[in-house]
Amino acid sequence: MKPIRNSAKALIVDGGKVLAIKLSDKDGFWYTLPGGGQEPGEDLHATLRRECLEEAGIEIKVGGLVFVREYIGKNHEFADRHSDYHGIEFIFECSLAEGAKPQTGSLPDVGQLAVEWLELDKVDNYRLYPLALRPLIKRIRERRAAVYMGDVN
């Protein structure tokens, strides 16, 4: 198994919508939160700011840690592609910097099609990964402390 890979993700909720990165595969469109892998010597806040600029062309204000997700690839539906992957995602509640307008950034992810706002009340209709995040983000305002989500897809 490869070393554990840390990443930081931005949970940006505004006006009843959550910001997501749109991608596609053989099953259609799917989404993930903006963010990505931590580089050596980089703290998670710096990772998040860099990744949001690269993927969504936005500056953000990083808030508190809200969710921690572990992903051990061999345990999930993508085991054929992720059998040796072990990652930990730190998901922070963030907001857009004043005047920021999300759009595809200067260094989008491979396969990234767009940046989209998804309606929170319809988030269950989207393939937003991790899937276990969908019910949690709808209740984000009820949260009292960071939630460890476990090894989920």
Backbone as JSON Lines, residues from 0, in Angstrom:
{"i":0,"aa":"M","n":[0.85,-1.19,0.0],"ca":[0.0,0.0,0.0],"c":[0.89,1.25,0.0]}
{"i":1,"aa":"K","n":[0.47,2.24,-0.73],"ca":[1.18,3.51,-0.78],"c":[1.03,4.23,0.57]}
{"i":2,"aa":"P","n":[1.85,5.26,0.81],"ca":[1.69,6.05,2.05],"c":[0.32,6.73,2.1]}
{"i":3,"aa":"I","n":[-0.13,7.03,3.31],"ca":[-1.39,7.75,3.47],"c":[-1.26,9.13,2.85]}
{"i":4,"aa":"R","n":[-2.28,9.55,2.11],"ca":[-2.29,10.85,1.43],"c":[-3.3,11.75,2.13]}
{"i":5,"aa":"N","n":[-2.82,12.88,2.66],"ca":[-3.71,13.88,3.25],"c":[-4.22,14.82,2.18]}
{"i":6,"aa":"S","n":[-5.45,15.24,2.33],"ca":[-6.0,16.26,1.44],"c":[-6.92,17.17,2.24]}
{"i":7,"aa":"A","n":[-7.17,18.34,1.69],"ca":[-8.07,19.31,2.31],"c":[-9.16,19.65,1.31]}
{"i":8,"aa":"K","n":[-10.39,19.73,1.79],"ca":[-11.54,20.05,0.95],"c":[-12.29,21.23,1.54]}
{"i":9,"aa":"A","n":[-12.89,22.04,0.67],"ca":[-13.64,23.22,1.08],"c":[-15.14,22.95,0.97]}
{"i":10,"aa":"L","n":[-15.83,23.1,2.08],"ca":[-17.29,23.03,2.08],"c":[-17.78,24.47,2.08]}
{"i":11,"aa":"I","n":[-18.2,24.92,0.9],"ca":[-18.65,26.3,0.72],"c":[-20.14,26.28,0.45]}
{"i":12,"aa":"V","n":[-20.91,26.74,1.42],"ca":[-22.37,26.79,1.3],"c":[-22.77,28.25,1.26]}
{"i":13,"aa":"D","n":[-23.56,28.6,0.25],"ca":[-24.0,29.98,0.09],"c":[-25.38,29.99,-0.54]}
{"i":14,"aa":"G","n":[-26.31,30.67,0.08],"ca":[-27.65,30.79,-0.5],"c":[-28.34,29.46,-0.74]}
{"i":15,"aa":"G","n":[-28.14,28.49,0.16],"ca":[-28.8,27.2,-0.01],"c":[-28.15,26.3,-1.06]}
{"i":16,"aa":"K","n":[-26.94,26.64,-1.47],"ca":[-26.22,25.84,-2.46],"c":[-24.82,25.54,-1.96]}
{"i":17,"aa":"V","n":[-24.26,24.42,-2.44],"ca":[-22.9,24.02,-2.1],"c":[-22.07,24.01,-3.38]}
{"i":18,"aa":"L","n":[-20.85,24.54,-3.28],"ca":[-19.97,24.61,-4.44],"c":[-19.31,23.26,-4.67]}
{"i":19,"aa":"A","n":[-19.3,22.81,-5.93],"ca":[-18.74,21.5,-6.27],"c":[-17.98,21.55,-7.58]}
{"i":20,"aa":"I","n":[-17.05,20.63,-7.71],"ca":[-16.31,20.42,-8.95],"c":[-17.03,19.32,-9.73]}
{"i":21,"aa":"K","n":[-17.33,19.58,-10.99],"ca":[-18.06,18.63,-11.84],"c":[-17.08,17.84,-12.7]}
{"i":22,"aa":"L","n":[-17.25,16.51,-12.69],"ca":[-16.44,15.61,-13.5],"c":[-17.37,14.62,-14.18]}
{"i":23,"aa":"S","n":[-16.81,13.75,-15.03],"ca":[-17.66,12.72,-15.64],"c":[-16.88,11.42,-15.77]}
{"i":24,"aa":"D","n":[-17.65,10.34,-15.84],"ca":[-17.1,9.01,-16.08],"c":[-18.11,8.23,-16.9]}
{"i":25,"aa":"K","n":[-17.91,6.93,-17.02],"ca":[-18.8,6.1,-17.85],"c":[-20.24,6.09,-17.35]}
{"i":26,"aa":"D","n":[-20.46,6.43,-16.08],"ca":[-21.8,6.43,-15.51],"c":[-22.46,7.81,-15.52]}
{"i":27,"aa":"G","n":[-21.77,8.81,-16.06],"ca":[-22.34,10.16,-16.13],"c":[-21.56,11.16,-15.29]}
{"i":28,"aa":"F","n":[-22.25,12.19,-14.87],"ca":[-21.6,13.25,-14.1],"c":[-21.46,12.86,-12.64]}
{"i":29,"aa":"W","n":[-20.4,13.35,-12.02],"ca":[-20.21,13.2,-10.58],"c":[-19.51,14.45,-10.07]}
{"i":30,"aa":"Y","n":[-19.56,14.63,-8.76],"ca":[-19.08,15.87,-8.15],"c":[-18.23,15.58,-6.92]}
{"i":31,"aa":"T","n":[-17.38,16.52,-6.62],"ca":[-16.58,16.49,-5.4],"c":[-16.42,17.92,-4.91]}
{"i":32,"aa":"L","n":[-16.06,18.07,-3.68],"ca":[-15.81,19.41,-3.15],"c":[-14.47,19.91,-3.67]}
{"i":33,"aa":"P","n":[-14.32,21.23,-3.8],"ca":[-13.02,21.77,-4.22],"c":[-11.96,21.42,-3.18]}
{"i":34,"aa":"G","n":[-10.77,21.17,-3.66],"ca":[-9.66,20.86,-2.77],"c":[-8.84,19.72,-3.32]}
{"i":35,"aa":"G","n":[-7.8,19.36,-2.59],"ca":[-6.95,18.29,-3.08],"c":[-5.8,18.0,-2.15]}
{"i":36,"aa":"G","n":[-4.81,17.32,-2.71],"ca":[-3.71,16.78,-1.95],"c":[-2.75,17.79,-1.35]}
{"i":37,"aa":"Q","n":[-2.32,17.49,-0.15],"ca":[-1.36,18.31,0.58],"c":[0.04,18.06,0.03]}
{"i":38,"aa":"E","n":[0.77,19.12,-0.23],"ca":[2.15,19.04,-0.7],"c":[3.1,19.06,0.49]}
{"i":39,"aa":"P","n":[4.29,18.48,0.35],"ca":[5.26,18.5,1.45],"c":[5.53,19.93,1.93]}
{"i":40,"aa":"G","n":[5.53,20.11,3.25],"ca":[5.8,21.41,3.85],"c":[4.63,22.37,3.87]}
{"i":41,"aa":"E","n":[3.49,21.96,3.36],"ca":[2.32,22.81,3.25],"c":[1.35,22.47,4.38]}
{"i":42,"aa":"D","n":[0.81,23.49,5.06],"ca":[-0.23,23.18,6.05],"c":[-1.56,23.03,5.32]}
{"i":43,"aa":"L","n":[-2.54,22.46,6.0],"ca":[-3.81,22.16,5.34],"c":[-4.54,23.42,4.85]}
{"i":44,"aa":"H","n":[-4.43,24.52,5.56],"ca":[-5.07,25.77,5.11],"c":[-4.43,26.25,3.81]}
{"i":45,"aa":"A","n":[-3.11,26.17,3.72],"ca":[-2.41,26.56,2.49],"c":[-2.8,25.63,1.34]}
{"i":46,"aa":"T","n":[-2.92,24.34,1.63],"ca":[-3.36,23.38,0.62],"c":[-4.72,23.78,0.07]}
{"i":47,"aa":"L","n":[-5.62,24.1,0.96],"ca":[-6.98,24.45,0.58],"c":[-7.03,25.72,-0.26]}
{"i":48,"aa":"R","n":[-6.29,26.72,0.15],"ca":[-6.28,27.98,-0.63],"c":[-5.69,27.75,-2.02]}
{"i":49,"aa":"R","n":[-4.6,26.99,-2.11],"ca":[-3.98,26.7,-3.41],"c":[-4.92,25.91,-4.31]}
{"i":50,"aa":"E","n":[-5.5,24.86,-3.76],"ca":[-6.38,24.0,-4.56],"c":[-7.63,24.75,-5.05]}
{"i":51,"aa":"C","n":[-8.2,25.6,-4.23],"ca":[-9.4,26.36,-4.64],"c":[-9.06,27.34,-5.76]}
{"i":52,"aa":"L","n":[-7.88,27.93,-5.72],"ca":[-7.45,28.78,-6.83],"c":[-7.26,27.96,-8.1]}
{"i":53,"aa":"E","n":[-6.59,26.82,-7.97],"ca":[-6.31,25.99,-9.15],"c":[-7.57,25.43,-9.79]}
{"i":54,"aa":"E","n":[-8.51,24.94,-8.98],"ca":[-9.69,24.27,-9.5],"c":[-10.87,25.19,-9.78]}
{"i":55,"aa":"A","n":[-11.05,26.19,-8.92],"ca":[-12.26,27.01,-9.02],"c":[-11.97,28.5,-9.2]}
{"i":56,"aa":"G","n":[-10.71,28.85,-9.34],"ca":[-10.35,30.25,-9.58],"c":[-10.78,31.2,-8.49]}
{"i":57,"aa":"I","n":[-10.85,30.73,-7.25],"ca":[-11.36,31.57,-6.17],"c":[-10.39,31.65,-4.98]}
{"i":58,"aa":"E","n":[-10.45,32.8,-4.35],"ca":[-9.82,32.95,-3.04],"c":[-10.9,32.68,-2.01]}
{"i":59,"aa":"I","n":[-10.49,32.04,-0.92],"ca":[-11.45,31.65,0.11],"c":[-10.99,32.09,1.48]}
{"i":60,"aa":"K","n":[-11.94,32.1,2.41],"ca":[-11.66,32.27,3.83],"c":[-11.86,30.89,4.45]}
{"i":61,"aa":"V","n":[-10.82,30.36,5.07],"ca":[-10.89,29.03,5.66],"c":[-11.44,29.14,7.08]}
{"i":62,"aa":"G","n":[-12.49,28.38,7.33],"ca":[-13.09,28.32,8.66],"c":[-12.66,27.07,9.39]}
{"i":63,"aa":"G","n":[-13.52,26.59,10.26],"ca":[-13.2,25.45,11.1],"c":[-13.31,24.12,10.39]}
{"i":64,"aa":"L","n":[-12.63,23.15,10.96],"ca":[-12.7,21.77,10.5],"c":[-14.08,21.22,10.84]}
{"i":65,"aa":"V","n":[-14.78,20.65,9.86],"ca":[-16.12,20.12,10.11],"c":[-16.23,18.61,9.96]}
{"i":66,"aa":"F","n":[-15.46,18.03,9.05],"ca":[-15.52,16.59,8.83],"c":[-14.13,16.06,8.54]}
{"i":67,"aa":"V","n":[-13.88,14.83,8.96],"ca":[-12.67,14.1,8.6],"c":[-13.13,12.78,8.0]}
{"i":68,"aa":"R","n":[-12.68,12.53,6.79],"ca":[-13.08,11.31,6.09],"c":[-11.84,10.48,5.78]}
{"i":69,"aa":"E","n":[-11.93,9.23,6.1],"ca":[-10.88,8.3,5.74],"c":[-11.38,7.49,4.54]}
{"i":70,"aa":"Y","n":[-10.47,7.16,3.65],"ca":[-10.85,6.37,2.47],"c":[-9.78,5.33,2.22]}
{"i":71,"aa":"I","n":[-10.14,4.08,2.41],"ca":[-9.24,2.97,2.13],"c":[-9.82,2.3,0.89]}
{"i":72,"aa":"G","n":[-9.22,2.57,-0.25],"ca":[-9.77,2.2,-1.54],"c":[-10.21,0.77,-1.69]}
{"i":73,"aa":"K","n":[-9.46,-0.18,-1.14],"ca":[-9.8,-1.6,-1.33],"c":[-11.13,-1.98,-0.7]}
{"i":74,"aa":"N","n":[-11.69,-1.11,0.15],"ca":[-12.94,-1.4,0.84],"c":[-14.18,-0.88,0.12]}
{"i":75,"aa":"H","n":[-14.02,-0.27,-1.05],"ca":[-15.14,0.43,-1.66],"c":[-15.37,0.08,-3.12]}
{"i":76,"aa":"E","n":[-16.38,0.7,-3.69],"ca":[-16.82,0.37,-5.05],"c":[-15.76,0.57,-6.11]}
{"i":77,"aa":"F","n":[-14.75,1.4,-5.85],"ca":[-13.7,1.65,-6.83],"c":[-12.43,0.87,-6.5]}
{"i":78,"aa":"A","n":[-12.57,-0.25,-5.8],"ca":[-11.42,-1.05,-5.37],"c":[-10.53,-1.47,-6.54]}
{"i":79,"aa":"D","n":[-11.12,-1.69,-7.7],"ca":[-10.31,-2.1,-8.86],"c":[-9.31,-1.01,-9.26]}
{"i":80,"aa":"R","n":[-9.65,0.26,-9.02],"ca":[-8.76,1.38,-9.37],"c":[-7.99,1.92,-8.17]}
{"i":81,"aa":"H","n":[-8.54,1.74,-6.97],"ca":[-7.96,2.37,-5.78],"c":[-7.48,1.34,-4.75]}
{"i":82,"aa":"S","n":[-7.13,0.14,-5.16],"ca":[-6.83,-0.92,-4.2],"c":[-5.67,-0.6,-3.27]}
{"i":83,"aa":"D","n":[-4.73,0.23,-3.71],"ca":[-3.58,0.55,-2.85],"c":[-3.62,2.0,-2.35]}
{"i":84,"aa":"Y","n":[-4.79,2.62,-2.39],"ca":[-4.91,4.02,-1.96],"c":[-5.5,4.11,-0.55]}
{"i":85,"aa":"H","n":[-4.88,4.95,0.27],"ca":[-5.38,5.26,1.62],"c":[-5.24,6.76,1.79]}
{"i":86,"aa":"G","n":[-6.37,7.44,1.91],"ca":[-6.35,8.9,2.05],"c":[-7.16,9.36,3.24]}
{"i":87,"aa":"I","n":[-6.78,10.51,3.74],"ca":[-7.55,11.17,4.8],"c":[-7.86,12.58,4.31]}
{"i":88,"aa":"E","n":[-9.15,12.9,4.27],"ca":[-9.62,14.22,3.84],"c":[-10.05,15.03,5.05]}
{"i":89,"aa":"F","n":[-9.54,16.23,5.12],"ca":[-9.93,17.17,6.16],"c":[-10.83,18.2,5.48]}
{"i":90,"aa":"I","n":[-12.09,18.23,5.86],"ca":[-13.08,19.08,5.21],"c":[-13.37,20.27,6.11]}
{"i":91,"aa":"F","n":[-13.08,21.47,5.58],"ca":[-13.23,22.7,6.32],"c":[-14.43,23.5,5.81]}
{"i":92,"aa":"E","n":[-15.15,24.12,6.72],"ca":[-16.21,25.05,6.33],"c":[-15.53,26.33,5.88]}
{"i":93,"aa":"C","n":[-15.82,26.75,4.67],"ca":[-15.16,27.91,4.08],"c":[-16.18,28.88,3.51]}
{"i":94,"aa":"S","n":[-15.71,30.06,3.18],"ca":[-16.56,31.03,2.49],"c":[-15.73,31.68,1.39]}
{"i":95,"aa":"L","n":[-16.43,32.24,0.43],"ca":[-15.76,32.94,-0.66],"c":[-15.19,34.26,-0.16]}
{"i":96,"aa":"A","n":[-14.01,34.61,-0.62],"ca":[-13.47,35.93,-0.35],"c":[-14.34,36.95,-1.07]}
{"i":97,"aa":"E","n":[-14.36,38.16,-0.59],"ca":[-15.19,39.2,-1.2],"c":[-14.88,39.33,-2.69]}
{"i":98,"aa":"G","n":[-15.93,39.3,-3.5],"ca":[-15.79,39.45,-4.94],"c":[-15.43,38.18,-5.69]}
{"i":99,"aa":"A","n":[-15.2,37.09,-5.0],"ca":[-14.82,35.84,-5.67],"c":[-16.0,35.28,-6.47]}
{"i":100,"aa":"K","n":[-15.71,34.88,-7.69],"ca":[-16.73,34.29,-8.57],"c":[-16.18,32.96,-9.1]}
{"i":101,"aa":"P","n":[-16.74,31.85,-8.6],"ca":[-16.23,30.54,-9.01],"c":[-16.32,30.31,-10.52]}
{"i":102,"aa":"Q","n":[-15.24,29.77,-11.05],"ca":[-15.14,29.4,-12.45],"c":[-13.98,28.41,-12.56]}
{"i":103,"aa":"T","n":[-13.85,27.72,-13.66],"ca":[-12.73,26.8,-13.79],"c":[-11.44,27.57,-13.61]}
{"i":104,"aa":"G","n":[-10.58,27.06,-12.73],"ca":[-9.34,27.74,-12.39],"c":[-8.22,27.52,-13.39]}
{"i":105,"aa":"S","n":[-7.03,27.97,-13.02],"ca":[-5.87,27.93,-13.91],"c":[-5.25,26.53,-14.04]}
{"i":106,"aa":"L","n":[-5.52,25.65,-13.08],"ca":[-4.96,24.31,-13.12],"c":[-6.01,23.31,-12.65]}
{"i":107,"aa":"P","n":[-7.06,23.1,-13.47],"ca":[-8.15,22.2,-13.06],"c":[-7.68,20.76,-12.95]}
{"i":108,"aa":"D","n":[-8.45,19.97,-12.2],"ca":[-8.15,18.54,-12.09],"c":[-8.32,17.86,-13.45]}
{"i":109,"aa":"V","n":[-7.62,16.76,-13.64],"ca":[-7.79,15.95,-14.85],"c":[-9.25,15.51,-14.9]}
{"i":110,"aa":"G","n":[-9.91,15.76,-16.0],"ca":[-11.31,15.37,-16.16],"c":[-12.31,16.38,-15.63]}
{"i":111,"aa":"Q","n":[-11.82,17.45,-15.02],"ca":[-12.74,18.47,-14.5],"c":[-13.45,19.16,-15.65]}
{"i":112,"aa":"L","n":[-14.79,19.23,-15.55],"ca":[-15.59,19.86,-16.6],"c":[-16.01,21.28,-16.25]}
{"i":113,"aa":"A","n":[-16.31,21.5,-14.97],"ca":[-16.85,22.79,-14.57],"c":[-16.83,22.92,-13.05]}
{"i":114,"aa":"V","n":[-17.24,24.09,-12.61],"ca":[-17.5,24.36,-11.2],"c":[-18.99,24.7,-11.14]}
{"i":115,"aa":"E","n":[-19.73,24.04,-10.25],"ca":[-21.18,24.24,-10.18],"c":[-21.66,24.41,-8.75]}
{"i":116,"aa":"W","n":[-22.74,25.16,-8.62],"ca":[-23.45,25.26,-7.35],"c":[-24.56,24.22,-7.37]}
{"i":117,"aa":"L","n":[-24.57,23.33,-6.36],"ca":[-25.61,22.31,-6.24],"c":[-26.58,22.71,-5.13]}
{"i":118,"aa":"E","n":[-27.87,22.58,-5.39],"ca":[-28.87,22.94,-4.39],"c":[-28.82,21.95,-3.23]}
{"i":119,"aa":"L","n":[-28.68,22.49,-2.02],"ca":[-28.58,21.63,-0.83],"c":[-29.79,20.74,-0.66]}
{"i":120,"aa":"D","n":[-30.98,21.26,-0.92],"ca":[-32.17,20.44,-0.71],"c":[-32.33,19.35,-1.76]}
{"i":121,"aa":"K","n":[-31.49,19.37,-2.8],"ca":[-31.52,18.33,-3.84],"c":[-30.2,17.57,-3.91]}
{"i":122,"aa":"V","n":[-29.34,17.74,-2.91],"ca":[-28.0,17.17,-2.97],"c":[-28.01,15.64,-3.07]}
{"i":123,"aa":"D","n":[-29.06,14.98,-2.58],"ca":[-29.16,13.53,-2.69],"c":[-29.33,13.06,-4.13]}
{"i":124,"aa":"N","n":[-29.7,13.96,-5.03],"ca":[-29.89,13.61,-6.44],"c":[-28.58,13.62,-7.23]}
{"i":125,"aa":"Y","n":[-27.5,14.08,-6.61],"ca":[-26.21,14.18,-7.28],"c":[-25.27,13.09,-6.8]}
{"i":126,"aa":"R","n":[-24.38,12.66,-7.66],"ca":[-23.28,11.77,-7.25],"c":[-22.18,12.66,-6.69]}
{"i":127,"aa":"L","n":[-22.38,13.11,-5.49],"ca":[-21.41,13.96,-4.78],"c":[-20.63,13.06,-3.84]}
{"i":128,"aa":"Y","n":[-19.33,12.96,-4.1],"ca":[-18.47,12.1,-3.28],"c":[-17.71,12.92,-2.26]}
{"i":129,"aa":"P","n":[-17.57,12.35,-1.06],"ca":[-18.07,11.06,-0.64],"c":[-19.58,11.07,-0.47]}
{"i":130,"aa":"L","n":[-20.23,9.99,-0.88],"ca":[-21.68,9.9,-0.8],"c":[-22.18,10.08,0.63]}
{"i":131,"aa":"A","n":[-21.41,9.63,1.59],"ca":[-21.8,9.74,3.0],"c":[-21.85,11.19,3.48]}
{"i":132,"aa":"L","n":[-21.29,12.1,2.71],"ca":[-21.29,13.52,3.07],"c":[-22.64,14.18,2.81]}
{"i":133,"aa":"R","n":[-23.4,13.66,1.86],"ca":[-24.64,14.33,1.46],"c":[-25.6,14.59,2.61]}
{"i":134,"aa":"P","n":[-25.96,13.62,3.45],"ca":[-26.88,13.95,4.55],"c":[-26.24,14.87,5.6]}
{"i":135,"aa":"L","n":[-24.93,14.79,5.74],"ca":[-24.25,15.6,6.75],"c":[-24.23,17.08,6.39]}
{"i":136,"aa":"I","n":[-24.0,17.39,5.11],"ca":[-23.91,18.81,4.74],"c":[-25.27,19.49,4.78]}
{"i":137,"aa":"K","n":[-26.33,18.71,4.64],"ca":[-27.66,19.32,4.75],"c":[-27.94,19.79,6.17]}
{"i":138,"aa":"R","n":[-27.22,19.19,7.13],"ca":[-27.41,19.56,8.54],"c":[-26.2,20.3,9.1]}
{"i":139,"aa":"I","n":[-25.43,20.95,8.26],"ca":[-24.17,21.57,8.68],"c":[-24.38,22.59,9.81]}
{"i":140,"aa":"R","n":[-25.47,23.3,9.81],"ca":[-25.69,24.32,10.85],"c":[-25.99,23.72,12.22]}
{"i":141,"aa":"E","n":[-26.35,22.44,12.26],"ca":[-26.62,21.77,13.54],"c":[-25.35,21.21,14.18]}
{"i":142,"aa":"R","n":[-24.27,21.2,13.45],"ca":[-23.02,20.59,13.9],"c":[-22.47,21.32,15.12]}
{"i":143,"aa":"R","n":[-21.95,20.55,16.06],"ca":[-21.37,21.12,17.28],"c":[-19.86,20.97,17.31]}
{"i":144,"aa":"A","n":[-19.33,19.92,16.68],"ca":[-17.9,19.66,16.65],"c":[-17.57,18.91,15.36]}
{"i":145,"aa":"A","n":[-16.29,18.82,15.04],"ca":[-15.88,18.09,13.85],"c":[-16.34,16.64,13.96]}
{"i":146,"aa":"V","n":[-16.75,16.06,12.85],"ca":[-17.25,14.7,12.79],"c":[-16.27,13.83,12.02]}
{"i":147,"aa":"Y","n":[-15.83,12.74,12.66],"ca":[-15.02,11.73,11.95],"c":[-16.0,10.81,11.24]}
{"i":148,"aa":"M","n":[-15.95,10.8,9.93],"ca":[-16.91,10.04,9.13],"c":[-16.53,8.57,8.99]}
{"i":149,"aa":"G","n":[-15.28,8.22,9.27],"ca":[-14.83,6.85,9.12],"c":[-14.38,6.56,7.7]}
{"i":150,"aa":"D","n":[-14.2,5.3,7.39],"ca":[-13.78,4.84,6.08],"c":[-15.01,4.72,5.2]}
{"i":151,"aa":"V","n":[-15.35,5.81,4.5],"ca":[-16.57,5.85,3.7],"c":[-16.27,6.29,2.28]}
{"i":152,"aa":"N","n":[-17.2,5.96,1.39],"ca":[-17.09,6.38,-0.01],"c":[-18.18,7.39,-0.3]}
